[in-house]
Amino acid sequence: MANPSDKLPMTVRGKALLEAELKKLLHEERPAVIKAIEEARAQGDISENAEYESAKERQGLIEGRIAEIQSKLATAEVVDISTISADRIVFGATVKICDSETEEESTYQIVGVDEADVKKGMISVLSPLARSLIGKKIGDAVTVQSPKGDKDYEVLSFEYK
């Protein structure tokens, strides 16, 4: 777990997604599991009651996720990407790169850990690629260490949108 003094960046959209999940957990999931526990208890002996055990396990998962989201929101540094104007790549940038070996172009947005989804072109600020892109400018070469070996890219462009 990260040190509470370590602020992790998160986009405004990422914060809204976590807040929506938290609201659903607090107002739908938690009451539903409490009701399921009460119904299982009403069946009598809970020592061999699978429904009770299942509901208690689900309750533990829900409470854990609630605590995790609350912690992430408390330690988040929310960044409004639309207000950024930087001459170098920073958190929130949408970056177009070219693989130096295959000439294949890719576009990625550098986002918070919980927002990352490579299939949607969104990479975590903590990923090796994002960490190697931070601070770079158009035309810079970037080497990313991966399990398959080093990959070289060139920064073609970047924007904040």
N, C-alpha and C positions, 0 to 999 in steps of 0.2 A: 504494500500500500504506500502511496506517495506521502511524503511529509506534508502536513496541512499548510505549511508556509510555501510550498511549491505550487504556484498558480499554473494551471494548465489552460492554454487557450481553447476557446470554444466559440463557434460562430453563433450569431443570434438565432439562426435556424436550428442549430444543434441544441441550444438551450430550450427553445420552444418544444422540440421533440421530447427532451427529457422531462420537461414540466408536464407535457400531455401524458406521458407514460406514468409519471408519479401520480397525477390526478386519477387516472384509471385504476391504479393499484390501490390508492387510498379510498376511493368512492365506489368501486365496483368489486375488485378482486378480494380485498380484505373483508368487506361485509359478507361476501358470498362464502368465503372459507370459514368464517366464524359461524355462519348459519349451518354449514355442512358439519362442523364439529358438534354443534348443539344437537343436530338431528342424529348424529352417530351416537352421542352420549345417551340420547333418549332411548336407544335400542337396548340399553342395559349394560351388561358386562363389557367393558372396553378393553380388557386384557387380550381378547382374541378377536377384536373388531377391526377388520381390514379397512372399512370406510373411515373409521376414526384415525387409524394410523396414516392413511393416505391424506386425509384432510390436515392432520397435524404437520405432516411433511411439507405439504403445499403451503401451509401457513408459514413455516420456517423459510421457505424459498421467497415468498412474498415479502416478509419482514426484512429479509436480507437484501432484497433488491431495493426496497424503499430506503433502507439505510444507505445503500451504495449510491443511489441517485441523489439523496439529500447531501451526502458528502461531496459528490462531484459538483453539484450546483453551488455548494458553499465555497469550494476551492477553485471554481472556474473564473477565468478572466474572459469575460464575454467581449468579443470583438465584432464591431459592425464593419464588415468588409467594404461596404459601399463608401466608407469615409476614409479609406486608406489611399494614399498616393505616395508611393515609394519608388525610388529609382533602382531598387534591388528587390529580389524575391524575399517576401516575408510571409508569415502565417496568413492564410486566406487567399493567396495568389492562385490564379488559374494559369498553369504553366504549360507551354507547348515545347516538347523536347524531341530530338531526333536521335535515334540509336545510331552511333557512329559506324557500327559494323553492318547493320542491315538497311540503313537509311529509312527505317520505319519511324513514322511520326506518332507521338502519343500526346494526349492532353490530360493533365491531372490538376485537381484543386487540392491544396493543402488545407486540411480541416482538422478538427478535434478528434481525439481518439475514438469517441463513441459515434462519430459521424462517418468514419471511414467505411468505404465500400468501393473496392477496386473496380468491380464490374460497372459501377456508375462513374468511374473516373475520379473518385474522391479518396485521397490517401492520408493516412494519419500523420500528424506533425512529428510523431516519434519514429516513423518508418525510415529505413536507411535512405531511400530515395529522397524523401522530403528533407531529411537532415542534410543531405549533400546539396540540395538545391537552395536552401536558405542562404541568403547573402549574395547569391550570384546575380549576374546581369545577362542581358541578351548577348549571345556569342560566346559566353563562357563554356568551357568544357567541364563536365562533371563525371567523376568516376564513382560508381556505386558498387560496394562489396556485397556479393550475394553468395548463397550456397553453391551456385553454379559457376562462380568465378566473378571477376570484376567485369562490369559493364560500363562502357563509355557513352555519354550522351552530350549533345550540344543543346544549349538553351536557345530556342528559336524566338520565343516571345513569352510575355506574361502580362496579365491584367488583373484588376480587382473589380469583380462584379457580383 
